[in-house]
Amino acid sequence: MDALLGPGPRRAGSSLGAAGPASSCRAARTPAAPWARFSAWLECVCVVTFDLELGQALELVYPNDFRLTDKEKSSICYLSFPDSHSGCLGDTQFSFRMRQCGGQRSPWYANDRHYHSRAPVALQREPAHYFGYVYFRQVKDSSVKRGYFQKSLVLVSRLPFVRLFQALLSLIAPEYFDKLAPCLEAVCSEIDQWPVPVPGQTLNLPVMGVVVQVHIPSRMDKPESSPPKQCDQENLLPAPMVLASVHELDLFRCFRPVLTHVQTLWELMLLGEPLLVLAPSPDVSSEMVLALTSCLQPLRFCCDFRPYFTIHDSEFKEFTTRTQAPPNVVLGVTNPFFIKTLQHWPHILRVGEPKMSGDLPKQVKLKKPSRLKTLDTKPGLYTAYTAHLHRDKALLKRLLKGVQKKRPSDVQSALLRRHLLELTQSFIIPLEHYMASLMPLQKSITPWKTPPQIRPFSQDDFLRSLEHAGPQLTCILKGDWLGLYRRFFKSPHFDGWYRQRHKEMALKLEALHLEAICEANIETWMKDKSEVEVVDLVLKLREKLVRAQGHQLPVKEATLQRAQLYIETVISSLPKDLQAVLCPP
């Protein structure tokens, strides 16, 4: 391993107890710095091994200048190994999500704003959490004291590109376990040559003699449309490995055991309810949690979620306290101990071993929490919650017929994903329409006055509007839509959606105001104005121009040029001494 790190390595700590001094500060990286392109995709790569005396131990972090706090190292170690109850032999892939310790992220990658302005909200970089994508190998090995080779290769990123990073691990990890350090260094150098992820683009990403072709989703993409087909293949030898999606899971495979409860689970996700997912292994746990949190797309999932969580996590006490209501989190676990610890939680989903036979597995039943036993709990959804909407029986029949006809899983997944998308859109469109009605009319925006405010959101007015503009216009499902909206108003998802929409509308209002100024006659306005008023206009225009050029305001290039011209015109009308102050040499 030392060969990889070079002379005088600054290790991330060879074990949990023997780590070097913790530092929450990360080395700032600009696009010109080493590893700049690498950090557009990944934060670091970790290797976790099993030490006979210490247990899980962090063997390696690469690049070696990446700093993790002791708490982060500990979390990565425990989250990168299946719980002893899982008994995972062979190779297992799963993912986790953990809180970043030691304050907000530092400016590692400067292009965040550009990426976020075009990426769907659900696929933006996480500002305060890391995703860990794990490839764990446990095989018999007589040369090891314990009799088993146990090691995990972990990709740490802020991007929720689960499909891409799992595909990447399936290429890298087997090779790494055979050849160790030099192979990892070469792979990281290759990733550092990749183009940065740009929403809307199809990229070719070479790694270990394979070209992985991916489409980076954009908020301009139509949700139902499939990503662009292979391109530039004549220049690529060998032919690329094309990923259908960087993030979408096989929804049908994840939800097979709980198909009859998909709509109830969608409601629980929409309302941000606490949900414990108890699964037999980390891969089943993490896929189920990620499938559940993706149910709301295109809405951003605004609650906390942990695809895989253990009793060693630093937030274990925070999540298991009984002195307050359970937090708004979806928790994926494998240790049956959690059933006893979290039996006061309102919703518990117990998932059995996955069955890959052609038949649909026996659907788990809806059970009352009072029937929750300790360790022998049968698969099922344990909740006292009553769904507001009626179940879509036509969808279930269609999916069951697909199983009988051996319809491919990706087609089944597409049906399920479209159903959930249409359900979410039917729910959110009336909110969008009502929100748009709160925007001031364009004719009320005048150039030389502060623009009017966005009107406040009235829940009662919105609920009254549903009679003629409600979800019944786009969705055939019957039920208590009003009751669902009332509960939604109390959830973190309403707060997250409202803040995002209000921010977008405020920026649009500012952009319209800037356009109104640029269409007005500046010379006429200046005729009877004092120097103080003129200087004030220059400063305000400059501020708006800086915001607009930073892609915060949705304005045309011609408007920006006109604003710059206005600033120059206004400054030239002022006395020389003021010009010198406003435009220093």
N, C-alpha and C positions, 0 to 999 in steps of 0.2 A: 504493500500500500504506500510506503514512503516514497517509492519511485514516482508515483503519481503526484504527490504533493510537492516534491522537490526538496532541496536542502532547507533546513530550519522550518519545518511545516508548522502552520498555526492550525492545529486540529480543532475540530468542533467538540472534542472530548472523546476519549477512547471508551468511556463508560459513563453511566449516569452520575456516579459519585465522583469521578475523577476529572470532571470537565474543567477547562480553563476558566478565567474570569468572565462572567456573563457580560454581554454588551447588547443593549437594545438598539444601538445605532447601526444602520446598514451603510455600507460604502455607497456614496452617491455615484450613479452611473449615468453618463450622458451618451447619446448615440455615437460619439467619437471614442468613447472609452472602451477598454477591453471588456468583452462579454456583454456589450450593449444589446446586440441582437438576441443573444441567448436570454437575457433578462426580459425581452419582450414576450417570451414564451414561458420561461421557467424561472423560478427564484433560485433553486438549487437542486442538486441530486444527492440523495442520502443513501447510505448502505447501513442497514441495521442487522446485527448478528446476535446469536444467542451465546452468551458467556456462561459457563457452568457455575461460576461463583456469583456473578453480578446479575444474571438474567439478561434481558434485552439490553444491548449496548450499541451506541452509535459508533460505527467503525470508521465512517468517512463522510465528509461533506464536500461537495465540489460544485462550483469553484471554491477554492479554499479561503477566499477572502470574505465569503458570505458569513455573516455573524448571526447566530441563533442564541437566544437567552437560555439559561438552564431549564426554565419551565417549558420552553418550546422543544428543546432536545428531549426532555422527559416524555412530553406528549407524543412526539414523533416515534420514539422507541416503543411505547406501549400500543399506539394505534397502528403500527406497522406489522404487528404480529397477531394472528388469530388468538382469541381467548382459548385457554386450555380445554374448555368444554366443546370447542368446535371440531377438534380432531381432524384438521385439514392435512391430508397426505398428498404429496405430489405438488403441482403448481396451482396457486390460487391468486386471482386478481380481484382487488376490491379498492374502495376509495374512502377517504375520511375528510373531514373539514374541522379545522381547529382555529381558535382565536389567536390572533397575533398578540404577543405580550410586549410591553415596553413602548406604549404610545402609538401614534399614527404612523403609517408607512412613510418612509422618506422618498424623495423623488428619484427612485431607481430608474424609472423609464419615463422619459419626458413626453412621450406621444400619447399619454392616456386620454387627454382631452379630445384629441382628434379621433381616436378609436371610439370613445364613449359617445361622441356626437353622431356616429353612424351605426354603432352596434345596437342590436335589440337590448332593451333594459335587462332582460334575464341573462344576457351573456356578457355583461360588463365585468371588468376586473373587480375583485372583492377588495375594498379598501382596508378592512380590518381582520380578514380571515385568510388562512392558507388552505388550499385543497391539497391533499396528499393522494397520489395515485400509486398503488402498491402492487408489486409482483412478488409474492411470497413462495419460497420453495422449501419443502420439507421432505427429504428422502432419506432412506436408510444409508448409513455410512459407517462401516466398521472402524475406519481410521479415526473417528471422533469418539471421545470418551462416552458421551451420552448415547452414542449409537445412531445419531441422526444429524444430517446436514440441515441447518435451519438458518435461512438468510432472507432478507427482504431488500429489494431495490425500490426506492421511492422517488418519484418525481414530485417536487413541491412547486405549485404554481398558484397564481391568483385567478387564472382563467378556468371556467367550468367546462372545459373541453374534454369530457370524460371519454368519449369514443376515440378521439385522436390520441390521447395520452395512453389509453389502454392498448391501442394498436402499436404505438411506439414502444411500449414496454414489452409487448409480445415479440418484437424484433430484437430489442436490446438485451433483455434480462437473460434468456438462455445462453447467449453468447458471453455475457458478462460472468455468469456463474462458472463458465468453463475457463475463461481467459483472465478474469479479474481486472485489476486497475488499468493497464494500458488501453484496453478496449473502451473503458468508460471515458478516458481522457479524449480519445479520438472521436467518440460520439458527441461529446459536449462541444468539441471544436467544430464539428459538422453543423450542429444546431446553431452555433454562433455565426454561421454563414447564411442561415435561412433569411428570406425576406421577412419583414415584420408583418404581423397579421393586419390586413386592411379589410374592413367589412365590404362585402360585395365582390371581392376578388377571389379567383381560383388560383391556388398556389401549388407549386411543385416543391416538395421538401425532401431532399436527398438524405438518406441515412443508411449506413452499412450496406451500400450497394443496391439499395431499393429506393425508388422515388415514390413518396406518399403524396397523392394528389388530394387536396381538400378545398372545399368552398367555405370561405369565412362568411357567416350569415350577416346580412345587413337589415336594418329596420325597413328598408325599401322592398325587401323580398316579399313576395306574396306567401303567407303562411302555408298554403296548401301546395305550392309549387315545389317540384323536386329541384335539387341543386343542378347547376350546369353539368352537362356530360363531359367526358374526358376531352382535353384540348391539348394542342401542341404535341400530340403523341408521336408524330413523325420524327421529332428531335429527341425523343426519350427512349433510350435503350438501356436496360430492358423496359418493357411496358410498365407504366406506373400502377401502384396499388391504389385504387380509387376508393376513398371513404365516402359513403353516401351522406354522412353527416359528421360534424366534429363533436356533437353533443347529444344527439337523440339516442335514447336506449331502445331496446326491443320491448316496447310497452306491453304488447300482448303476452310475451313470455313472463314479464314481471307480474302482471295482474291476473294471470290465468287462475290462480287459486281463489281470487277474491272478485271475480268478474261481477257477481251479483251485487256487490257492495261498492262498485266503482263510483257510482253517483253520490252515495253517502260519504265516501272518502273525499270526493271532490268538494262537497259542501264543508266538510271538516277542515280541509285545506284552505278554502275560500275564507272561512271564518277565523283562521289562525288558531284553531283549537290545539291543545297539547295532545300529542299522540305518541305512544310508545310502540315501536315495532320490534317484536321479539322473533328473531330468525335463527335457524340452525347454524349459520356460518356467516362470516363478514361479507362474502360476495352477495349472498341473498339479502342480507340486511341493507347493505349500501345501495344495491340496485333498487330495492323496494322504496327506500327513502327518496332517492333521486327521481324515481318514477312519480312518486306522490307529489314532490315539490315542482315537477314539471307540468303537472295537471293544469295549472292556471295560466300557462302561456297563452297570449302574449303578456299577461300581467307579470310583474316582478314578484317573486316570493319574498315577502318582507319580514317573515319571522326567522328565527334561528332554526337551523337544522343540522343534525349530525348523522351522516350516513352510517358511521360506525363509532360506537362510544363504549368505553370500558370503565370499570370501577376505579382504575388508577388515574383517570382524567382529573386535572386540576379543578374542573368545574363540577365534579361529582357531588360535592356537598350542596352547591348552589342549586343543582337540578333536583336533588332528592329531599330537600328540606320540607317538612310538613307544617312549618309555622306560617306559611303563606300559600296562596293558590299556585298550582303548577305553572311554570313559565310557558310562554308561547313558543314551543319547540317541538320538532319532530325528531325523536331520538331512536336511532337504530342500534340494537344491542343483541348479543348472543348469549350472555350469561343469565341463566334462569333466576339468579339471585335478584335481578331487577324486578321480577314479578312481585316478590315479597316487599321490596323496598318502595316500589312505585304503584302498589295496588290501590292507592288513593287517587291515582290519575283517572280522569273521566273516560279516556278512550285507550284501549290496548288492542293491538292487532298481533295475534300470534300466527306466524307463518310456518308451515311444515316443510319437510324436505321437498325440493323441487322434483316433479315427476315429468320425465321427458317422453312418456308414451303418447300415442296418437289421441287417446281419449282425453277429454277435459277432466282435470282432477276434481274430486268431490269438493263442491263449493263450501267454504267455511261458513258457519252460521253466525247470525247476529245474536249475541248473548248478553244478558244483563251482567253488569260488573259484580253483582252479589254472587254470581256463579263462578267467580274467579278463584281457582284453587292455587296452591303454591307451585310446586315444581312439575306436577303432572298435567298442567293446563293443556287442553286440546286446542288445535288450530281453530281460530275464530276471531270475530271482531267483537270485543267486549265493550259495550257502550250503552248508556241509557238515552242516547241522542235519537230523536225521531227526525228523519229526513223531511225537509220542507217540500221537495219536488217528488213527483211520482217516478218510479223506475221506467227507463226506456226499454220495454220488453222487445220491441222490434229489433233494436241493436243487439240484444242478447241472443235472439233467435238467429240473426244473421251471422254472429260470431260462432255460435254452436254449429250452424250449418257449414261454416268454413272449416271447423275442426273435422267434421264428418267427411268433407270433401278433400281433406288434406291441403287446404289453401295455405300458401307459404306464410310464415310468421310475419314477414315484413309487410305483407298485404293486410293481414289481420291488425297489425300495429297501426298501419295508416288509417284504417277504419276507426279504430279506437281513438287515435290522436285527433282525427277530424271531428269526431263526436264531441270530445272534450273541448276542442278549440271553438266549435260552434256554440257549445253551452256557455263557455266563458264570454264569448263575444256577445251572445244574446243578453247576458247579464250586464255587460259593461257598456254596450251601445247606448241604452237610455241614460246612463250616467254621463257619458261623453256628450250626448245631445244637450242635456240639461246644463252641463258645465259650459258648453259653447255659448248658451244663451246668456251667461253671466258676463260675457266679454262686452265691453263698451262698443257701440257702433263706430265704424271707421270715420263717419262724417263728424263725430263728436271730438275727434283728435285734431287739434289745431296746433300750428307750428310753435307759437311763442308762449304757450301755456302748458303747465304740467298736465300730462295726460290723465283722463279720468280713471278711477280705480275699478278693479274687477269687483263685481257685486258679490256679497257673501253667499255661501252655499246654505240653502234652507232645506233641511231634511223633509219638513212637512210639504213644502212646495214641490220638491222632487217626487215624493210619494203620490201627490195628487196628479202629477203629470203622467204617471204610469197608466192611467185609465185609457189614454189615447195614444201614448208613445212608449208602451212597456214592452217587456221581452216576449209577450204573446204574439207580437208582430213577426218575430223571426224564429221562435221556438215553439214546437208543438207540445212540449211537456206541460202538463197541468200541475197545479200545486199552489202552495202558499208563497208566491213570489214576494209579496209585501213583507211577510215575516222574515224571509231570508235577507232582504235589504236592511230591515231594522237591525238584525243581528250583525250584518256586514258593517254597518256604520260604527259599531263598537270594536271592530277588529283592526289590527295593525295594517291590514292590507288596504282598508279604506284610507287610513291616514297616509300610507305610502303613495297610493294612487293619487290622492288629492294634492299632496305636496308637489309631486312630479308634474301634474297637469297645471297647477297654479303657477309653478315656476316657468313652465313652457309658455303659458299665456302671458305672463309678465314680460318675458323676453320678446314675445311677438308684439306686445303693446309698445315696448321701447323701440323696436325696429320700425313699426308704423310711424311712431313719433319722429324718428330720425328721417324717414322718407318724406314726411310732411314738411320738415324743416328744409330738406334738400330741394323740394319742389316749390318753395316759397321764394319771393323776391327779397334777397338779403339787403340790397342797397336801399330799398324802400323802408325796410325795418330800421336800418341804422340811422336814418336821417335825423330823428329827434331823440336819439338815445345818448345817454351820458357815457363817458369812458368806462366807468365802473360796470355798467350794464353790458357794454361791448366786450370787455375783458372777461366778464362772467360767462358770456356766450361762448367765447373761444375755449375757455376751460371745460365747459360742459360738453361742447362738441368734440373736443379732444378725448375726453373720458369715454364718450359714446363710441368714438372711432376705435380706440384701443380695445374696448369690449367686443366691438363688431369684428375687428381683425383677428381677435382671439377665438373666433367661431362661437362666441356666446350669443350673438344676435343673428337671427336668420335674415340677412339683407343681401341684396345683389351687389356685384362688384361695381357696377355703374354708380350706385348710391354711395359707396365708400369713396370713389374718385371725386364725386360731387361734393361730399362733405369735406374732403381734403382741400378742394379748390375754395370752398366757402371759408375755411379757416385762414387760408392764405389771403383771400380778399379782405376779410375782416381785419387781419393783422396789419395789412398794408395801409389801411385807413387811419391807423393810430399814429401818434407822435413817435419819432425815432427812438426816444428813450424807453418807451413802453414796448416798442418792437424788439429792442435789444433784450428786454427782460423776458418776453414771451418766446423769442427765438435766439437764445444765446449762441455765440459763434462756436 
